[in-house]
């Protein structure tokens, strides 16, 4: 038998500015906000891929779009957001994985440095392939 109550459930009030009260929450919102510039980058990338379909004229139009100062500014913001996201992700990686390092002094720092090294090498290889 189901008991039906006329009592309303307690719902704790949440102010719209809850995240502004502590620095931890503000940084959390900033980090989560890095998804917006990632969406911008994805749209620009898709625009570039579809511009290739238009031949040389389509590609020239895309390059002209990329040279717009507003687009350059948004791309710089997107790059900064991606670097912030990467930094925080690399700092979380040692906490999310179980890696046994014999030298306790180099524990998480070693993993973070290795991740940065891999990213730099991969970026250099990709840039080398694209620019050559």
C-alpha positions as CSV (number, residue, x, y, z in Angstrom):
1,X,0.0,0.0,0.0
2,X,1.4,3.4,-1.0
3,X,1.2,6.1,1.5
4,X,0.6,9.5,0.0
5,X,1.7,12.5,2.0
6,X,0.5,16.1,1.6
7,X,3.8,17.4,2.8
8,X,6.0,19.2,0.3
9,X,9.6,18.0,0.0
10,X,12.3,20.2,1.3
11,X,14.1,22.0,-1.5
12,X,17.1,23.9,-0.4
13,X,17.3,27.3,-2.0
14,X,20.2,28.0,-4.4
15,X,21.2,31.5,-5.2
16,X,22.2,32.1,-8.8
17,X,25.6,33.5,-7.6
18,X,26.6,30.4,-5.5
19,X,29.8,30.0,-7.5
20,X,31.0,33.5,-6.8
21,X,31.4,32.9,-3.0
22,X,34.6,30.9,-3.0
23,X,37.7,31.0,-5.2
24,X,37.6,27.3,-5.7
25,X,34.1,27.5,-7.2
26,X,35.1,30.5,-9.4
27,X,38.0,28.6,-10.8
28,X,35.8,25.5,-11.3
29,X,33.4,27.6,-13.3
30,X,36.2,29.1,-15.3
31,X,37.6,25.6,-16.1
32,X,34.2,24.3,-17.0
33,X,33.7,27.4,-19.2
34,X,36.6,26.3,-21.3
35,X,34.1,24.1,-23.1
36,X,32.7,27.2,-24.9
37,X,35.9,28.1,-26.7
38,X,36.4,24.4,-27.5
39,X,33.0,24.5,-29.3
40,X,34.1,27.6,-31.2
41,X,37.3,25.8,-32.3
42,X,35.2,22.8,-33.4
43,X,32.9,25.0,-35.5
44,X,35.9,26.8,-37.1
45,X,37.5,23.5,-37.9
46,X,34.3,22.2,-39.5
47,X,34.0,25.4,-41.5
48,X,37.6,24.9,-42.7
49,X,36.9,21.3,-43.7
50,X,33.7,22.3,-45.6
51,X,35.6,25.2,-47.2
52,X,38.0,22.6,-48.8
53,X,35.0,21.3,-50.7
54,X,34.7,24.6,-52.4
55,X,38.1,24.3,-54.0
56,X,40.6,27.1,-54.1
57,X,38.0,29.9,-53.8
58,X,36.4,28.3,-50.8
59,X,39.8,27.8,-49.1
60,X,40.8,31.5,-49.8
61,X,37.5,32.6,-48.3
62,X,38.3,30.5,-45.1
63,X,41.8,32.0,-44.9
64,X,40.3,35.5,-45.2
65,X,37.8,34.6,-42.4
66,X,40.7,33.5,-40.2
67,X,42.5,36.8,-40.7
68,X,39.6,38.9,-39.3
69,X,40.9,40.6,-36.1
70,X,37.8,39.5,-34.2
71,X,38.4,35.9,-35.2
72,X,42.0,36.2,-34.3
73,X,41.1,37.5,-30.8
74,X,38.5,34.7,-30.3
75,X,41.1,32.1,-31.5
76,X,43.6,33.5,-29.0
77,X,41.0,33.2,-26.2
78,X,40.3,29.6,-27.4
79,X,44.0,28.8,-27.2
80,X,44.3,30.2,-23.7
81,X,41.3,28.3,-22.6
82,X,42.7,25.1,-24.1
83,X,46.0,25.6,-22.4
84,X,44.2,26.2,-19.0
85,X,42.1,23.1,-19.5
86,X,45.2,21.1,-20.4
87,X,47.1,22.3,-17.4
88,X,44.3,21.5,-15.0
89,X,43.7,18.1,-16.7
90,X,47.4,17.2,-16.5
91,X,47.4,18.1,-12.8
92,X,44.4,15.9,-12.2
93,X,45.9,12.9,-14.1
94,X,48.2,11.7,-11.3
95,X,45.2,11.7,-8.8
96,X,43.1,9.7,-11.2
97,X,45.7,7.0,-12.0
98,X,47.5,4.6,-9.9
99,X,51.2,4.8,-10.9
100,X,53.9,3.5,-8.5
101,X,57.0,5.7,-8.6
102,X,59.9,4.5,-6.5
103,X,61.2,8.0,-5.9
104,X,58.4,9.7,-3.8
105,X,59.9,13.1,-4.4
106,X,59.1,12.9,-8.1
107,X,55.6,11.3,-7.9
108,X,52.9,13.4,-9.4
109,X,55.4,16.0,-10.8
110,X,57.0,13.3,-12.9
111,X,53.7,12.3,-14.5
112,X,52.7,16.0,-15.1
113,X,56.1,16.7,-16.8
114,X,55.8,13.6,-18.9
115,X,52.4,14.6,-20.1
116,X,53.6,18.0,-21.0
117,X,56.6,16.5,-22.8
118,X,54.4,14.2,-24.8
119,X,52.1,17.0,-25.7
120,X,55.0,19.2,-26.9
121,X,56.5,16.4,-28.9
122,X,53.2,15.5,-30.5
123,X,52.5,19.2,-31.3
124,X,56.0,19.6,-32.8
125,X,55.5,16.5,-35.0
126,X,52.0,17.7,-36.2
127,X,53.3,21.1,-36.9
128,X,56.3,19.6,-38.8
129,X,54.1,17.5,-40.9
130,X,51.7,20.4,-41.7
131,X,54.4,23.0,-42.4
132,X,56.6,20.8,-44.6
